[in-house]
Amino acid sequence: MLLDIALPDMEGWQVLQRKNHEPALRDIPTIVVSARDPRRQPAESSMIFATLGKGLSISQVLRCSRALPALLLQPG
């Protein structure tokens, strides 16, 4: 699941918290994205943080890292 932090009715962090409290949904991998920088600075980052329950395997990290550029470059 791709989750934007800046949502119209609630913060994405609230959505993530609710998702993680639902047994049927908590195991769905989530990538949190946002153009909003908490420091009110232009959006940029030198790192990507990823986690899944007890962690990600190297193969999962590699698959995600290969898919991420295409996802980020999709319009809309």
mmCIF file of the N, C-alpha and C atoms, coordinates in Angstrom:
data_MODEL
# 
_entry.id   MODEL 
# 
loop_
_atom_site.group_PDB 
_atom_site.id 
_atom_site.type_symbol 
_atom_site.label_atom_id 
_atom_site.label_alt_id 
_atom_site.label_comp_id 
_atom_site.label_asym_id 
_atom_site.label_entity_id 
_atom_site.label_seq_id 
_atom_site.pdbx_PDB_ins_code 
_atom_site.Cartn_x 
_atom_site.Cartn_y 
_atom_site.Cartn_z 
_atom_site.occupancy 
_atom_site.B_iso_or_equiv 
_atom_site.pdbx_formal_charge 
_atom_site.auth_seq_id 
_atom_site.auth_comp_id 
_atom_site.auth_asym_id 
_atom_site.auth_atom_id 
_atom_site.pdbx_PDB_model_num 
ATOM 1   N N  . MET A 1 1  ? 0.844  -1.156 0.000   1.00 0.00 ? 1  MET A N  1 
ATOM 2   C CA . MET A 1 1  ? 0.000  0.000  0.000   1.00 0.00 ? 1  MET A CA 1 
ATOM 3   C C  . MET A 1 1  ? 0.898  1.230  0.000   1.00 0.00 ? 1  MET A C  1 
ATOM 4   N N  . LEU A 1 2  ? 0.627  2.169  -0.872  1.00 0.00 ? 2  LEU A N  1 
ATOM 5   C CA . LEU A 1 2  ? 1.279  3.470  -0.846  1.00 0.00 ? 2  LEU A CA 1 
ATOM 6   C C  . LEU A 1 2  ? 0.396  4.410  -0.052  1.00 0.00 ? 2  LEU A C  1 
ATOM 7   N N  . LEU A 1 3  ? 0.945  5.058  0.964   1.00 0.00 ? 3  LEU A N  1 
ATOM 8   C CA . LEU A 1 3  ? 0.159  5.922  1.838   1.00 0.00 ? 3  LEU A CA 1 
ATOM 9   C C  . LEU A 1 3  ? 0.779  7.309  1.881   1.00 0.00 ? 3  LEU A C  1 
ATOM 10  N N  . ASP A 1 4  ? 0.006  8.295  1.458   1.00 0.00 ? 4  ASP A N  1 
ATOM 11  C CA . ASP A 1 4  ? 0.445  9.686  1.529   1.00 0.00 ? 4  ASP A CA 1 
ATOM 12  C C  . ASP A 1 4  ? 0.124  10.221 2.920   1.00 0.00 ? 4  ASP A C  1 
ATOM 13  N N  . ILE A 1 5  ? 1.024  10.964 3.502   1.00 0.00 ? 5  ILE A N  1 
ATOM 14  C CA . ILE A 1 5  ? 0.820  11.548 4.826   1.00 0.00 ? 5  ILE A CA 1 
ATOM 15  C C  . ILE A 1 5  ? -0.188 12.684 4.765   1.00 0.00 ? 5  ILE A C  1 
ATOM 16  N N  . ALA A 1 6  ? -0.181 13.431 3.671   1.00 0.00 ? 6  ALA A N  1 
ATOM 17  C CA . ALA A 1 6  ? -1.075 14.591 3.535   1.00 0.00 ? 6  ALA A CA 1 
ATOM 18  C C  . ALA A 1 6  ? -2.397 14.156 2.891   1.00 0.00 ? 6  ALA A C  1 
ATOM 19  N N  . LEU A 1 7  ? -3.380 13.870 3.729   1.00 0.00 ? 7  LEU A N  1 
ATOM 20  C CA . LEU A 1 7  ? -4.701 13.474 3.261   1.00 0.00 ? 7  LEU A CA 1 
ATOM 21  C C  . LEU A 1 7  ? -5.701 14.564 3.643   1.00 0.00 ? 7  LEU A C  1 
ATOM 22  N N  . PRO A 1 8  ? -6.823 14.665 2.940   1.00 0.00 ? 8  PRO A N  1 
ATOM 23  C CA . PRO A 1 8  ? -7.750 15.751 3.206   1.00 0.00 ? 8  PRO A CA 1 
ATOM 24  C C  . PRO A 1 8  ? -8.476 15.669 4.556   1.00 0.00 ? 8  PRO A C  1 
ATOM 25  N N  . ASP A 1 9  ? -8.815 14.475 5.021   1.00 0.00 ? 9  ASP A N  1 
ATOM 26  C CA . ASP A 1 9  ? -9.632 14.369 6.230   1.00 0.00 ? 9  ASP A CA 1 
ATOM 27  C C  . ASP A 1 9  ? -8.878 13.956 7.488   1.00 0.00 ? 9  ASP A C  1 
ATOM 28  N N  . MET A 1 10 ? -7.722 13.335 7.337   1.00 0.00 ? 10 MET A N  1 
ATOM 29  C CA . MET A 1 10 ? -6.916 12.928 8.486   1.00 0.00 ? 10 MET A CA 1 
ATOM 30  C C  . MET A 1 10 ? -5.476 12.740 8.041   1.00 0.00 ? 10 MET A C  1 
ATOM 31  N N  . GLU A 1 11 ? -4.577 12.711 8.985   1.00 0.00 ? 11 GLU A N  1 
ATOM 32  C CA . GLU A 1 11 ? -3.168 12.484 8.671   1.00 0.00 ? 11 GLU A CA 1 
ATOM 33  C C  . GLU A 1 11 ? -2.956 11.026 8.255   1.00 0.00 ? 11 GLU A C  1 
ATOM 34  N N  . GLY A 1 12 ? -2.038 10.804 7.348   1.00 0.00 ? 12 GLY A N  1 
ATOM 35  C CA . GLY A 1 12 ? -1.693 9.446  6.939   1.00 0.00 ? 12 GLY A CA 1 
ATOM 36  C C  . GLY A 1 12 ? -1.208 8.604  8.106   1.00 0.00 ? 12 GLY A C  1 
ATOM 37  N N  . TRP A 1 13 ? -0.567 9.251  9.105   1.00 0.00 ? 13 TRP A N  1 
ATOM 38  C CA . TRP A 1 13 ? -0.098 8.509  10.281  1.00 0.00 ? 13 TRP A CA 1 
ATOM 39  C C  . TRP A 1 13 ? -1.272 7.899  11.032  1.00 0.00 ? 13 TRP A C  1 
ATOM 40  N N  . GLN A 1 14 ? -2.418 8.602  11.048  1.00 0.00 ? 14 GLN A N  1 
ATOM 41  C CA . GLN A 1 14 ? -3.620 8.063  11.694  1.00 0.00 ? 14 GLN A CA 1 
ATOM 42  C C  . GLN A 1 14 ? -4.144 6.850  10.922  1.00 0.00 ? 14 GLN A C  1 
ATOM 43  N N  . VAL A 1 15 ? -4.129 6.938  9.594   1.00 0.00 ? 15 VAL A N  1 
ATOM 44  C CA . VAL A 1 15 ? -4.557 5.823  8.764   1.00 0.00 ? 15 VAL A CA 1 
ATOM 45  C C  . VAL A 1 15 ? -3.653 4.614  9.029   1.00 0.00 ? 15 VAL A C  1 
ATOM 46  N N  . LEU A 1 16 ? -2.345 4.840  9.086   1.00 0.00 ? 16 LEU A N  1 
ATOM 47  C CA . LEU A 1 16 ? -1.397 3.758  9.340   1.00 0.00 ? 16 LEU A CA 1 
ATOM 48  C C  . LEU A 1 16 ? -1.643 3.122  10.704  1.00 0.00 ? 16 LEU A C  1 
ATOM 49  N N  . GLN A 1 17 ? -1.888 3.946  11.709  1.00 0.00 ? 17 GLN A N  1 
ATOM 50  C CA . GLN A 1 17 ? -2.152 3.421  13.048  1.00 0.00 ? 17 GLN A CA 1 
ATOM 51  C C  . GLN A 1 17 ? -3.420 2.561  13.054  1.00 0.00 ? 17 GLN A C  1 
ATOM 52  N N  . ARG A 1 18 ? -4.466 3.035  12.415  1.00 0.00 ? 18 ARG A N  1 
ATOM 53  C CA . ARG A 1 18 ? -5.713 2.260  12.349  1.00 0.00 ? 18 ARG A CA 1 
ATOM 54  C C  . ARG A 1 18 ? -5.510 0.961  11.582  1.00 0.00 ? 18 ARG A C  1 
ATOM 55  N N  . LYS A 1 19 ? -4.768 1.029  10.459  1.00 0.00 ? 19 LYS A N  1 
ATOM 56  C CA . LYS A 1 19 ? -4.485 -0.178 9.668   1.00 0.00 ? 19 LYS A CA 1 
ATOM 57  C C  . LYS A 1 19 ? -3.747 -1.208 10.510  1.00 0.00 ? 19 LYS A C  1 
ATOM 58  N N  . ASN A 1 20 ? -2.773 -0.749 11.277  1.00 0.00 ? 20 ASN A N  1 
ATOM 59  C CA . ASN A 1 20 ? -1.959 -1.670 12.073  1.00 0.00 ? 20 ASN A CA 1 
ATOM 60  C C  . ASN A 1 20 ? -2.711 -2.268 13.258  1.00 0.00 ? 20 ASN A C  1 
ATOM 61  N N  . HIS A 1 21 ? -3.853 -1.692 13.624  1.00 0.00 ? 21 HIS A N  1 
ATOM 62  C CA . HIS A 1 21 ? -4.665 -2.244 14.709  1.00 0.00 ? 21 HIS A CA 1 
ATOM 63  C C  . HIS A 1 21 ? -5.723 -3.228 14.198  1.00 0.00 ? 21 HIS A C  1 
ATOM 64  N N  . GLU A 1 22 ? -5.867 -3.314 12.878  1.00 0.00 ? 22 GLU A N  1 
ATOM 65  C CA . GLU A 1 22 ? -6.833 -4.237 12.277  1.00 0.00 ? 22 GLU A CA 1 
ATOM 66  C C  . GLU A 1 22 ? -6.128 -5.542 11.906  1.00 0.00 ? 22 GLU A C  1 
ATOM 67  N N  . PRO A 1 23 ? -6.495 -6.663 12.543  1.00 0.00 ? 23 PRO A N  1 
ATOM 68  C CA . PRO A 1 23 ? -5.829 -7.937 12.254  1.00 0.00 ? 23 PRO A CA 1 
ATOM 69  C C  . PRO A 1 23 ? -5.826 -8.315 10.773  1.00 0.00 ? 23 PRO A C  1 
ATOM 70  N N  . ALA A 1 24 ? -6.900 -8.016 10.058  1.00 0.00 ? 24 ALA A N  1 
ATOM 71  C CA . ALA A 1 24 ? -6.984 -8.389 8.645   1.00 0.00 ? 24 ALA A CA 1 
ATOM 72  C C  . ALA A 1 24 ? -6.101 -7.519 7.753   1.00 0.00 ? 24 ALA A C  1 
ATOM 73  N N  . LEU A 1 25 ? -5.676 -6.354 8.260   1.00 0.00 ? 25 LEU A N  1 
ATOM 74  C CA . LEU A 1 25 ? -4.919 -5.403 7.438   1.00 0.00 ? 25 LEU A CA 1 
ATOM 75  C C  . LEU A 1 25 ? -3.473 -5.214 7.873   1.00 0.00 ? 25 LEU A C  1 
ATOM 76  N N  . ARG A 1 26 ? -3.143 -5.561 9.106   1.00 0.00 ? 26 ARG A N  1 
ATOM 77  C CA . ARG A 1 26 ? -1.838 -5.180 9.663   1.00 0.00 ? 26 ARG A CA 1 
ATOM 78  C C  . ARG A 1 26 ? -0.635 -5.756 8.913   1.00 0.00 ? 26 ARG A C  1 
ATOM 79  N N  . ASP A 1 27 ? -0.797 -6.876 8.217   1.00 0.00 ? 27 ASP A N  1 
ATOM 80  C CA . ASP A 1 27 ? 0.339  -7.486 7.521   1.00 0.00 ? 27 ASP A CA 1 
ATOM 81  C C  . ASP A 1 27 ? 0.531  -6.969 6.098   1.00 0.00 ? 27 ASP A C  1 
ATOM 82  N N  . ILE A 1 28 ? -0.318 -6.038 5.664   1.00 0.00 ? 28 ILE A N  1 
ATOM 83  C CA . ILE A 1 28 ? -0.162 -5.453 4.329   1.00 0.00 ? 28 ILE A CA 1 
ATOM 84  C C  . ILE A 1 28 ? 1.026  -4.490 4.362   1.00 0.00 ? 28 ILE A C  1 
ATOM 85  N N  . PRO A 1 29 ? 2.044  -4.727 3.524   1.00 0.00 ? 29 PRO A N  1 
ATOM 86  C CA . PRO A 1 29 ? 3.191  -3.807 3.499   1.00 0.00 ? 29 PRO A CA 1 
ATOM 87  C C  . PRO A 1 29 ? 2.748  -2.400 3.104   1.00 0.00 ? 29 PRO A C  1 
ATOM 88  N N  . THR A 1 30 ? 3.334  -1.399 3.749   1.00 0.00 ? 30 THR A N  1 
ATOM 89  C CA . THR A 1 30 ? 2.961  -0.015 3.502   1.00 0.00 ? 30 THR A CA 1 
ATOM 90  C C  . THR A 1 30 ? 4.201  0.822  3.221   1.00 0.00 ? 30 THR A C  1 
ATOM 91  N N  . ILE A 1 31 ? 4.136  1.609  2.160   1.00 0.00 ? 31 ILE A N  1 
ATOM 92  C CA . ILE A 1 31 ? 5.184  2.572  1.851   1.00 0.00 ? 31 ILE A CA 1 
ATOM 93  C C  . ILE A 1 31 ? 4.586  3.949  2.102   1.00 0.00 ? 31 ILE A C  1 
ATOM 94  N N  . VAL A 1 32 ? 5.171  4.681  3.033   1.00 0.00 ? 32 VAL A N  1 
ATOM 95  C CA . VAL A 1 32 ? 4.691  6.015  3.380   1.00 0.00 ? 32 VAL A CA 1 
ATOM 96  C C  . VAL A 1 32 ? 5.436  7.025  2.515   1.00 0.00 ? 32 VAL A C  1 
ATOM 97  N N  . VAL A 1 33 ? 4.677  7.845  1.807   1.00 0.00 ? 33 VAL A N  1 
ATOM 98  C CA . VAL A 1 33 ? 5.257  8.874  0.931   1.00 0.00 ? 33 VAL A CA 1 
ATOM 99  C C  . VAL A 1 33 ? 4.583  10.206 1.210   1.00 0.00 ? 33 VAL A C  1 
ATOM 100 N N  . SER A 1 34 ? 5.303  11.262 0.957   1.00 0.00 ? 34 SER A N  1 
ATOM 101 C CA . SER A 1 34 ? 4.698  12.582 1.084   1.00 0.00 ? 34 SER A CA 1 
ATOM 102 C C  . SER A 1 34 ? 5.613  13.627 0.484   1.00 0.00 ? 34 SER A C  1 
ATOM 103 N N  . ALA A 1 35 ? 5.003  14.652 -0.042  1.00 0.00 ? 35 ALA A N  1 
ATOM 104 C CA . ALA A 1 35 ? 5.767  15.811 -0.494  1.00 0.00 ? 35 ALA A CA 1 
ATOM 105 C C  . ALA A 1 35 ? 5.904  16.817 0.637   1.00 0.00 ? 35 ALA A C  1 
ATOM 106 N N  . ARG A 1 36 ? 5.244  16.557 1.753   1.00 0.00 ? 36 ARG A N  1 
ATOM 107 C CA . ARG A 1 36 ? 5.301  17.459 2.900   1.00 0.00 ? 36 ARG A CA 1 
ATOM 108 C C  . ARG A 1 36 ? 6.538  17.128 3.732   1.00 0.00 ? 36 ARG A C  1 
ATOM 109 N N  . ASP A 1 37 ? 7.337  18.122 3.965   1.00 0.00 ? 37 ASP A N  1 
ATOM 110 C CA . ASP A 1 37 ? 8.524  17.971 4.808   1.00 0.00 ? 37 ASP A CA 1 
ATOM 111 C C  . ASP A 1 37 ? 8.174  18.499 6.194   1.00 0.00 ? 37 ASP A C  1 
ATOM 112 N N  . PRO A 1 38 ? 8.406  17.725 7.252   1.00 0.00 ? 38 PRO A N  1 
ATOM 113 C CA . PRO A 1 38 ? 8.024  18.177 8.593   1.00 0.00 ? 38 PRO A CA 1 
ATOM 114 C C  . PRO A 1 38 ? 8.740  19.451 9.039   1.00 0.00 ? 38 PRO A C  1 
ATOM 115 N N  . ARG A 1 39 ? 9.851  19.789 8.409   1.00 0.00 ? 39 ARG A N  1 
ATOM 116 C CA . ARG A 1 39 ? 10.580 21.016 8.762   1.00 0.00 ? 39 ARG A CA 1 
ATOM 117 C C  . ARG A 1 39 ? 10.149 22.197 7.911   1.00 0.00 ? 39 ARG A C  1 
ATOM 118 N N  . ARG A 1 40 ? 9.126  21.986 7.080   1.00 0.00 ? 40 ARG A N  1 
ATOM 119 C CA . ARG A 1 40 ? 8.630  23.027 6.163   1.00 0.00 ? 40 ARG A CA 1 
ATOM 120 C C  . ARG A 1 40 ? 9.692  23.458 5.148   1.00 0.00 ? 40 ARG A C  1 
ATOM 121 N N  . GLN A 1 41 ? 10.567 22.547 4.823   1.00 0.00 ? 41 GLN A N  1 
ATOM 122 C CA . GLN A 1 41 ? 11.606 22.785 3.827   1.00 0.00 ? 41 GLN A CA 1 
ATOM 123 C C  . GLN A 1 41 ? 11.203 22.088 2.530   1.00 0.00 ? 41 GLN A C  1 
ATOM 124 N N  . PRO A 1 42 ? 11.870 22.404 1.417   1.00 0.00 ? 42 PRO A N  1 
ATOM 125 C CA . PRO A 1 42 ? 11.574 21.668 0.180   1.00 0.00 ? 42 PRO A CA 1 
ATOM 126 C C  . PRO A 1 42 ? 11.763 20.169 0.396   1.00 0.00 ? 42 PRO A C  1 
ATOM 127 N N  . ALA A 1 43 ? 10.890 19.387 -0.218  1.00 0.00 ? 43 ALA A N  1 
ATOM 128 C CA . ALA A 1 43 ? 10.913 17.936 -0.027  1.00 0.00 ? 43 ALA A CA 1 
ATOM 129 C C  . ALA A 1 43 ? 12.127 17.305 -0.695  1.00 0.00 ? 43 ALA A C  1 
ATOM 130 N N  . GLU A 1 44 ? 12.976 16.732 0.102   1.00 0.00 ? 44 GLU A N  1 
ATOM 131 C CA . GLU A 1 44 ? 14.092 15.936 -0.408  1.00 0.00 ? 44 GLU A CA 1 
ATOM 132 C C  . GLU A 1 44 ? 14.594 15.058 0.719   1.00 0.00 ? 44 GLU A C  1 
ATOM 133 N N  . SER A 1 45 ? 15.167 13.956 0.353   1.00 0.00 ? 45 SER A N  1 
ATOM 134 C CA . SER A 1 45 ? 15.665 13.024 1.360   1.00 0.00 ? 45 SER A CA 1 
ATOM 135 C C  . SER A 1 45 ? 16.862 12.276 0.804   1.00 0.00 ? 45 SER A C  1 
ATOM 136 N N  . SER A 1 46 ? 17.804 12.005 1.665   1.00 0.00 ? 46 SER A N  1 
ATOM 137 C CA . SER A 1 46 ? 18.978 11.234 1.248   1.00 0.00 ? 46 SER A CA 1 
ATOM 138 C C  . SER A 1 46 ? 18.829 9.771  1.627   1.00 0.00 ? 46 SER A C  1 
ATOM 139 N N  . MET A 1 47 ? 17.665 9.380  2.187   1.00 0.00 ? 47 MET A N  1 
ATOM 140 C CA . MET A 1 47 ? 17.491 7.990  2.577   1.00 0.00 ? 47 MET A CA 1 
ATOM 141 C C  . MET A 1 47 ? 16.044 7.553  2.401   1.00 0.00 ? 47 MET A C  1 
ATOM 142 N N  . ILE A 1 48 ? 15.869 6.253  2.384   1.00 0.00 ? 48 ILE A N  1 
ATOM 143 C CA . ILE A 1 48 ? 14.560 5.622  2.356   1.00 0.00 ? 48 ILE A CA 1 
ATOM 144 C C  . ILE A 1 48 ? 14.521 4.675  3.553   1.00 0.00 ? 48 ILE A C  1 
ATOM 145 N N  . PHE A 1 49 ? 13.427 4.708  4.304   1.00 0.00 ? 49 PHE A N  1 
ATOM 146 C CA . PHE A 1 49 ? 13.266 3.848  5.459   1.00 0.00 ? 49 PHE A CA 1 
ATOM 147 C C  . PHE A 1 49 ? 12.148 2.861  5.160   1.00 0.00 ? 49 PHE A C  1 
ATOM 148 N N  . ALA A 1 50 ? 12.390 1.587  5.382   1.00 0.00 ? 50 ALA A N  1 
ATOM 149 C CA . ALA A 1 50 ? 11.378 0.564  5.125   1.00 0.00 ? 50 ALA A CA 1 
ATOM 150 C C  . ALA A 1 50 ? 11.381 -0.456 6.250   1.00 0.00 ? 50 ALA A C  1 
ATOM 151 N N  . THR A 1 51 ? 10.187 -0.893 6.625   1.00 0.00 ? 51 THR A N  1 
ATOM 152 C CA . THR A 1 51 ? 10.075 -1.943 7.631   1.00 0.00 ? 51 THR A CA 1 
ATOM 153 C C  . THR A 1 51 ? 8.807  -2.747 7.381   1.00 0.00 ? 51 THR A C  1 
ATOM 154 N N  . LEU A 1 52 ? 8.800  -3.957 7.857   1.00 0.00 ? 52 LEU A N  1 
ATOM 155 C CA . LEU A 1 52 ? 7.659  -4.838 7.715   1.00 0.00 ? 52 LEU A CA 1 
ATOM 156 C C  . LEU A 1 52 ? 7.673  -5.784 8.905   1.00 0.00 ? 52 LEU A C  1 
ATOM 157 N N  . GLY A 1 53 ? 6.775  -5.566 9.850   1.00 0.00 ? 53 GLY A N  1 
ATOM 158 C CA . GLY A 1 53 ? 6.705  -6.452 11.007  1.00 0.00 ? 53 GLY A CA 1 
ATOM 159 C C  . GLY A 1 53 ? 8.044  -6.626 11.675  1.00 0.00 ? 53 GLY A C  1 
ATOM 160 N N  . LYS A 1 54 ? 8.619  -7.799 11.534  1.00 0.00 ? 54 LYS A N  1 
ATOM 161 C CA . LYS A 1 54 ? 9.920  -8.099 12.150  1.00 0.00 ? 54 LYS A CA 1 
ATOM 162 C C  . LYS A 1 54 ? 11.087 -7.743 11.245  1.00 0.00 ? 54 LYS A C  1 
ATOM 163 N N  . GLY A 1 55 ? 10.799 -7.072 10.130  1.00 0.00 ? 55 GLY A N  1 
ATOM 164 C CA . GLY A 1 55 ? 11.867 -6.652 9.235   1.00 0.00 ? 55 GLY A CA 1 
ATOM 165 C C  . GLY A 1 55 ? 11.668 -7.170 7.827   1.00 0.00 ? 55 GLY A C  1 
ATOM 166 N N  . LEU A 1 56 ? 12.515 -6.725 6.936   1.00 0.00 ? 56 LEU A N  1 
ATOM 167 C CA . LEU A 1 56 ? 12.472 -7.121 5.536   1.00 0.00 ? 56 LEU A CA 1 
ATOM 168 C C  . LEU A 1 56 ? 13.683 -7.981 5.207   1.00 0.00 ? 56 LEU A C  1 
ATOM 169 N N  . SER A 1 57 ? 13.471 -8.978 4.380   1.00 0.00 ? 57 SER A N  1 
ATOM 170 C CA . SER A 1 57 ? 14.604 -9.769 3.903   1.00 0.00 ? 57 SER A CA 1 
ATOM 171 C C  . SER A 1 57 ? 15.352 -8.960 2.851   1.00 0.00 ? 57 SER A C  1 
ATOM 172 N N  . ILE A 1 58 ? 16.562 -9.350 2.580   1.00 0.00 ? 58 ILE A N  1 
ATOM 173 C CA . ILE A 1 58 ? 17.358 -8.663 1.547   1.00 0.00 ? 58 ILE A CA 1 
ATOM 174 C C  . ILE A 1 58 ? 16.650 -8.736 0.202   1.00 0.00 ? 58 ILE A C  1 
ATOM 175 N N  . SER A 1 59 ? 16.057 -9.879 -0.121  1.00 0.00 ? 59 SER A N  1 
ATOM 176 C CA . SER A 1 59 ? 15.374 -9.993 -1.412  1.00 0.00 ? 59 SER A CA 1 
ATOM 177 C C  . SER A 1 59 ? 14.166 -9.055 -1.483  1.00 0.00 ? 59 SER A C  1 
ATOM 178 N N  . GLN A 1 60 ? 13.440 -8.871 -0.367  1.00 0.00 ? 60 GLN A N  1 
ATOM 179 C CA . GLN A 1 60 ? 12.322 -7.929 -0.358  1.00 0.00 ? 60 GLN A CA 1 
ATOM 180 C C  . GLN A 1 60 ? 12.817 -6.495 -0.548  1.00 0.00 ? 60 GLN A C  1 
ATOM 181 N N  . VAL A 1 61 ? 13.903 -6.144 0.115   1.00 0.00 ? 61 VAL A N  1 
ATOM 182 C CA . VAL A 1 61 ? 14.462 -4.801 -0.029  1.00 0.00 ? 61 VAL A CA 1 
ATOM 183 C C  . VAL A 1 61 ? 14.906 -4.565 -1.467  1.00 0.00 ? 61 VAL A C  1 
ATOM 184 N N  . LEU A 1 62 ? 15.552 -5.542 -2.067  1.00 0.00 ? 62 LEU A N  1 
ATOM 185 C CA . LEU A 1 62 ? 16.009 -5.392 -3.450  1.00 0.00 ? 62 LEU A CA 1 
ATOM 186 C C  . LEU A 1 62 ? 14.838 -5.260 -4.412  1.00 0.00 ? 62 LEU A C  1 
ATOM 187 N N  . ARG A 1 63 ? 13.784 -6.072 -4.222  1.00 0.00 ? 63 ARG A N  1 
ATOM 188 C CA . ARG A 1 63 ? 12.601 -5.957 -5.091  1.00 0.00 ? 63 ARG A CA 1 
ATOM 189 C C  . ARG A 1 63 ? 11.973 -4.573 -4.959  1.00 0.00 ? 63 ARG A C  1 
ATOM 190 N N  . CYS A 1 64 ? 11.854 -4.087 -3.743  1.00 0.00 ? 64 CYS A N  1 
ATOM 191 C CA . CYS A 1 64 ? 11.278 -2.751 -3.524  1.00 0.00 ? 64 CYS A CA 1 
ATOM 192 C C  . CYS A 1 64 ? 12.143 -1.669 -4.144  1.00 0.00 ? 64 CYS A C  1 
ATOM 193 N N  . SER A 1 65 ? 13.459 -1.777 -3.967  1.00 0.00 ? 65 SER A N  1 
ATOM 194 C CA . SER A 1 65 ? 14.353 -0.747 -4.501  1.00 0.00 ? 65 SER A CA 1 
ATOM 195 C C  . SER A 1 65 ? 14.338 -0.727 -6.026  1.00 0.00 ? 65 SER A C  1 
ATOM 196 N N  . ARG A 1 66 ? 14.102 -1.885 -6.648  1.00 0.00 ? 66 ARG A N  1 
ATOM 197 C CA . ARG A 1 66 ? 14.005 -1.914 -8.115  1.00 0.00 ? 66 ARG A CA 1 
ATOM 198 C C  . ARG A 1 66 ? 12.672 -1.341 -8.596  1.00 0.00 ? 66 ARG A C  1 
ATOM 199 N N  . ALA A 1 67 ? 11.616 -1.520 -7.825  1.00 0.00 ? 67 ALA A N  1 
ATOM 200 C CA . ALA A 1 67 ? 10.287 -1.047 -8.237  1.00 0.00 ? 67 ALA A CA 1 
ATOM 201 C C  . ALA A 1 67 ? 10.069 0.427  -7.913  1.00 0.00 ? 67 ALA A C  1 
ATOM 202 N N  . LEU A 1 68 ? 10.724 0.953  -6.903  1.00 0.00 ? 68 LEU A N  1 
ATOM 203 C CA . LEU A 1 68 ? 10.465 2.299  -6.423  1.00 0.00 ? 68 LEU A CA 1 
ATOM 204 C C  . LEU A 1 68 ? 10.659 3.392  -7.480  1.00 0.00 ? 68 LEU A C  1 
ATOM 205 N N  . PRO A 1 69 ? 11.736 3.409  -8.255  1.00 0.00 ? 69 PRO A N  1 
ATOM 206 C CA . PRO A 1 69 ? 11.900 4.484  -9.256  1.00 0.00 ? 69 PRO A CA 1 
ATOM 207 C C  . PRO A 1 69 ? 10.726 4.576  -10.231 1.00 0.00 ? 69 PRO A C  1 
ATOM 208 N N  . ALA A 1 70 ? 10.252 3.445  -10.710 1.00 0.00 ? 70 ALA A N  1 
ATOM 209 C CA . ALA A 1 70 ? 9.128  3.467  -11.651 1.00 0.00 ? 70 ALA A CA 1 
ATOM 210 C C  . ALA A 1 70 ? 7.871  3.997  -10.976 1.00 0.00 ? 70 ALA A C  1 
ATOM 211 N N  . LEU A 1 71 ? 7.650  3.610  -9.723  1.00 0.00 ? 71 LEU A N  1 
ATOM 212 C CA . LEU A 1 71 ? 6.482  4.105  -8.995  1.00 0.00 ? 71 LEU A CA 1 
ATOM 213 C C  . LEU A 1 71 ? 6.544  5.612  -8.780  1.00 0.00 ? 71 LEU A C  1 
ATOM 214 N N  . LEU A 1 72 ? 7.713  6.115  -8.436  1.00 0.00 ? 72 LEU A N  1 
ATOM 215 C CA . LEU A 1 72 ? 7.874  7.542  -8.173  1.00 0.00 ? 72 LEU A CA 1 
ATOM 216 C C  . LEU A 1 72 ? 7.742  8.394  -9.437  1.00 0.00 ? 72 LEU A C  1 
ATOM 217 N N  . LEU A 1 73 ? 8.034  7.803  -10.590 1.00 0.00 ? 73 LEU A N  1 
ATOM 218 C CA . LEU A 1 73 ? 8.000  8.565  -11.830 1.00 0.00 ? 73 LEU A CA 1 
ATOM 219 C C  . LEU A 1 73 ? 6.645  8.492  -12.546 1.00 0.00 ? 73 LEU A C  1 
ATOM 220 N N  . GLN A 1 74 ? 5.697  7.715  -12.006 1.00 0.00 ? 74 GLN A N  1 
ATOM 221 C CA . GLN A 1 74 ? 4.378  7.644  -12.608 1.00 0.00 ? 74 GLN A CA 1 
ATOM 222 C C  . GLN A 1 74 ? 3.646  8.966  -12.414 1.00 0.00 ? 74 GLN A C  1 
ATOM 223 N N  . PRO A 1 75 ? 2.984  9.448  -13.458 1.00 0.00 ? 75 PRO A N  1 
ATOM 224 C CA . PRO A 1 75 ? 2.223  10.690 -13.316 1.00 0.00 ? 75 PRO A CA 1 
ATOM 225 C C  . PRO A 1 75 ? 1.013  10.488 -12.415 1.00 0.00 ? 75 PRO A C  1 
ATOM 226 N N  . GLY A 1 76 ? 0.632  11.576 -11.729 1.00 0.00 ? 76 GLY A N  1 
ATOM 227 C CA . GLY A 1 76 ? -0.577 11.586 -10.923 1.00 0.00 ? 76 GLY A CA 1 
ATOM 228 C C  . GLY A 1 76 ? -0.453 10.818 -9.699  1.00 0.00 ? 76 GLY A C  1 
# 
